[in-house]
Amino acid sequence: MVMTDALPDPLIALRPWEAPEVTSWGRLPMNAVDRRAGAVSLDGDWRFQLLPAPDAPVGEGWSSAYVPGVWTMQGTDDLPRYLNVRMPFPEFPPDVPAANPTGVYERAVDVPAEWAGRRIVLQVGAAESVLLVHVDGRPVGISKDSHLAAEFDLTSVVRPGERAALRLTVVKWSDASHIEDQDQWWHGGITRSVLLYARDPLHLADVTVRARRDGALRVDCLVRDSDGALPEGWYVSGELDGQLLTQDTEFDRANAEDERVSGFLGEARLRAAVPDVRTWTAETPELYRLTVRLHRADGTVADTSSHRIGFRDVEITGRDLLVNGERVFIRGVNRHDFHPLTGRTVSYDDMRADLVLLKRFGFNAIRTAHYPNDPALYDLADELGFYVVDEADIESHDHAHEIADDPRYLGAFVDRVARTVLRDKNHPSVIIWSLGNESDYGANHDAAAGWVRRHDPTRPVQYEGAAKRGWADPDLASDIACPMYAPLQECLAHAMSGTQTKPLIQCEYSHAMGNSNGTLADHWEAIEATPGLQGGFIWEFWDHGILQRVNDGRPAGRGGAGLYGNGVAAPGHRWAYGGDFGETDHDGAFIADGVVFPDRTPKPVMFEHREIAAPLRIECFRHEGVVLGNHQHFRGLDWLSGEWELSLADGGTLTAPAELPGLRPGETAAVPLPFELPEDGGEAWLTLRVTTARDEPWAPRGTVVCLPQARLRHASPVRHAPVTHRPVEVDENGLLVHPLLTAGPTLSLWRAPTDNDELGGMAARWRDWGLDALAREVVAVRRDPGRVAVVCDYLCRGGTVRHEQVFTAVEGGLLVEECAELPEALDDVARVGSVFETTAGLSLLEWFGQGPWESYPDRGAGAPVGHHSLPVDELFTPYLRPQESGGRHAVRRFTLSAPDATGLAVRLDRPHQVSVTRHRATDLASASHHDELVPRPGCVVHIDAAHRGLGTASCGPDTFATYLVAAGVHRWSWTLRVL
């Protein structure tokens, strides 16, 4: 393969990486025509060099790089870098640094001989951030926009039946980088597939489908000829699931008289009326196969485009977003194209796994943050059923105000938004266009919005930067009020103000960084009860941890050690975040803010969301039965099956089959109780285990859909009989001595700070108070037969906390009664409770309370009360930065046992927050990654009278006041016995 040693002068002279006005040269217009059939894939290993700058000469030192893929994950010295807002270089727009990594990719391409006389096109799926194309040393074209495909006509520079030398040069930094300043890793490379295809010179230039819920179908076709003027007699035909479409002769006759479509551009329109149409929604994603054919005058087919389409309407009426006339709740998540081994490159199977997982946990919407995602994602969203907010590749976070009105970037704004619409307009899943993210608001946005509204009036437009100027302002470029992290009280006040004019759907809310997503259930209780509030998009789907080899600090890459699927990196590896690749300027673990771990293991919040989004719910409990409600918008209950479970606190669990009523959306019905409650009292909970009744495209038969629950009976009071003849032993420090404890219970007011605690400022306040290093002073120890009382003062800079413990020998064990009095200065602590440590060998926790997954006071709706059991080592949740985790809320009692069934049992006076792990809070707080943690042989056990909620203060509102731990007196008691 013969290539020149330097970039040809015509492209060097343009220097597109420095010129905002050069968004493309030689690039073909974007369109929605399907070109995958018959294409030749150019994916695989390419010859590769990484140059220090775009005008540096190409040397002799070639290696290889896999396409698609980023070079930052393939063994080069240019490693991934994470910054949230700040640009990775100091230059102001549109300037870029002289040190500018540039990847040169080369390979030979054999052009099929049967392509003679055809139009030959190269498609590069995506490249960051400037792409320059050469064939046999001749310049072909330039493209910017790192997340959309670029196509180039190679007909004049290749010969069918011969081999061509293809060079793709990718320049990392450009003026375009300033409007691709998204909250993600900075990479470089060719990130989506490269292919070569051939079509007839007479070809479909674009196809626009409009399919309404009443069955009306309109297909607009644009036709071009590569030779210039269109030949006489061409025509277009269409077929929908075997039904022929009718050509709109009135439209064609009118256009024949219109000089605008004479010559080189032709237009044709097809129509159909589909009787008994099956409409598309996220709940019922019904698709039809549409085939459009372009014919020559003799009837032979010159070009074909195939589409899967859905019949549906999207409109805004008043302050409601309607799909097919129904006000739907948007249960959304923001999603990047991401993979822990390949960075920005995601396979079809990975994307399908993403959406299947989201579907199983009750999500029905995706915002493509913050750029158009891989085209396959939209096909999958159509098929599986998701509402998509399709976002253009625009974010100028660091220089937002300057760029929003900068005329030098006007073309780029309109170009990126327009190309997104042109590519994705035929997907029924796309219900809203987004003008980008965090780029302030200016004339460039208004221009882009104007183009969208003219080209596609069938969908609304949203943009948070415009909406934040006024949620109700009708003159701004957003049809939806789509704020970020707006406090719930502000949303409620707006909805009830009488001034609301638009749907309020938060584009980002409930920031999922670390142990987070507190008050999610509270938000949805308010959303579902308040007209004008319609949902939002959690930030975000993934923790963007990159699998990193610990020994050399480099990405594991495509040949990594594999993913275990439990949230934990493979041995010898860890999940890397900002700063782990040697960069000094970074934003740390802020990249780890997803509802799943980097290996796609669900975090506990996913189970919370599953219950919040439950399609079938227990509305209330009556003595004669329970009331069930269908909370779907379009679907009945025939796709679901159920099983009743009765959990008795002082007994076991009973099960019985459930016959679900035939409820239409929004309907309720009472059903009788399936069990006779035992008369001996005790707490009782009824759970309906709802599963799929048949195989769904996203779940096999029997997959759990939700676990709605109702309490049938409250707990009975527990009375203890003292045993005065059995001694209670404490040591000289007033600490309980017990054969199964290595450290007796002491007062705990602190937790290993969560990401919300750190970034929200609470952790700094707790450290200032000294809660992480309390000084304990014994005030008094009083010994009586079968009873010992210990009074201690815990000293900190926030004041003195008086803590009293009374240990009483009771029948079957030991009663521990505790009281702590916090001074007024300690008005918001992490917890108030006891912490003790056990001997080694206790490996199984069994409990009655919320579970089986982690739960907290403000994130417990998804953890049903019942009998649960897990190994101690599986209780801990491995958030990327070690922090407080593994808690179980509302625990009534638990046992810790060894394999031989020996151990200890604890019964609580009322439901408490409990955690059992192998780590002290100080262990977690001092580690930055999990490979630094050394599990302790025993268990560290916390029993909390009160535990602070989690909130989302790392980027958003803190928890509510009702979930704070206040100053004053806190009392709790528990019994300890040996198994």
Secondary structure, DSSP 8 states (H G I E B T S, - for coil): ----SS--HHHHHH-GGG-TT-SEESB---------TT-EE--EEEEEEEESSTTS---S--EEEEESEEGGGTT-S---EEESSS-SS---TT---S---EEEEEEEEE--GGGTTSEEEEEEEEEESEEEEEETTEEEEEEE-TTS-EEEE-TTT--TTSEEEEEEEEES--GGGGGB--SEEE--EEEEEEEEEEE-SEEEEEEEEEE-TTSEEEEEEEEEETTBS--TT-EEEEEETTEE-EE-HHHHHHHHT-GGGSTTEEEEEEEEE-TT--BB-SSSB--EEEEEEEE-TTS-EEEEEEEEE-B--EEEETTEEEETTEE--EEEEE----BTTTBT---HHHHHHHHHHHHHTT--EEE-TTS---HHHHHHHHHHT-EEEEE-S-B-GGGHHHHHT-GGGHHHHHHHHHHHHHHHTT-TTEEEEE--SS----HHHHHHHHHHHHH-TTS-EE-HHHHTT-TT-TTSS-SSB--BS--HHHHHHHHTSS---S-EEEEEEEE-SSS--TTHHHHHHHHHHSTTEEEEEEE-SBB--EEEETTT--B--TT-----SSS---TTEEEE-TTTTS-SS--GGGGB--SB-TT--B-HHHHHHHHHT-SEEEEEEETTEEEEEE--SS--STTEEEEEEEEETTS-EEEEEE------TT-EEEEE-SS---TT---EEEEEEEEESS-BTTB-TT-EEE--EEEEE--------B-TTS---B-TTS-B--TTEEEEEEEE------HHHHHHTHHHHHHHHTGGG-EEEEEEEEEETTEEEEEEEEEETTEEEEEEEEEEEETTEEEEEEEEEE-TT--SBSEEEEEEEE-TT--EEEEEEE-SS--BTTB-TTS-EEEEEEEGGGTS---SS--S--EEEEEEEEEEE-TTS-EEEEEEEEEEEEEEESS-HHHHHT-SSGGG----SS-EEEEEEEE-----TTSS----GGGSB-SEEEEEEEEEEE-
